[in-house]
Amino acid sequence: MIRPKRQKAKRGFAAVSPEKRRDIARKGGQAVKPENRAFAKDKELAAEAGRKGGAIAGQAAEAYPRWPCARDFDP
């Protein structure tokens, strides 16, 4: 006998209506005034953080490759 698949109950934000999720997200974006955001005041700080994050992401991509690259194959 084959049982029909039961749909899992939604939890967390998945259980919240799209309107409510949008409202919560909007409040998060308005939590800090633009003049109090660190990157809004210091563009060099933002650039440095971007470079640092990009370098870390690049290291992770090299350490844990998902798909074979062209560089992995010898012609």
N, C-alpha and C positions, 0 to 999 in steps of 0.2 A: 504494500500500500504506500503510495507516495503522498507525503504531507505537503500542503501548500506552504510556501515560505511566509513566515510572519514578519511584518515590518517592525523594525526596532523603534522603540519609543525615542522621540527626540529629547535631547537633554541640553542644558545650558542655553547658549544663544540660539541654537537651532530650534528650540521650543518657543522662542519669543517671536512675535509678529514682526514682519519687515519694517513697519512704521516705528515700532518701539525700538528696534535695533538702530534705525537711522537717528532717532532721538537721542539714544545713549551715545552714539558716535559723535553727534554734533556737540553734545555737552563736553565730551572729552577734548574736542578740538578747541573749545572756547575756554577751557579751564585756566589757561595761562595767557595773559595779555601779550600781544606781539612784542612789545618793548621789553618784556621781562624774559623773553626766550634768549638763551645764550647765543645761539647761532645768528639770531637777528642782529645782535649787537656787534659780533666779531666775525667777519667773513673769513678771516684767516683761520680762526679756530674751526669753522665749519669745513673749510677746505682740508685742513689737517685731519679732521675726523673722517672725512670721506676717503682720503688716501689710506689712512690706517685701516678702515673697514674693508676697502678694496683689496689691500694687501693680505689681510687675514682670510678673506673669502677666496682669494687666489691660492693661498697655501692649502686651504681645505679642499679645493677642487683638485689640486695636484695630488694630495694625500689620499683622497677617496674618489677616484674617477668612476663615473657611472657607466660611460659608454666608451668603447675603443675609439681612439682618434686616429687620424691619418698619420700622425707622428709615431704611433705605436707599431706601424707596419713598415717593413723594409721593402723598397721597390725591387 
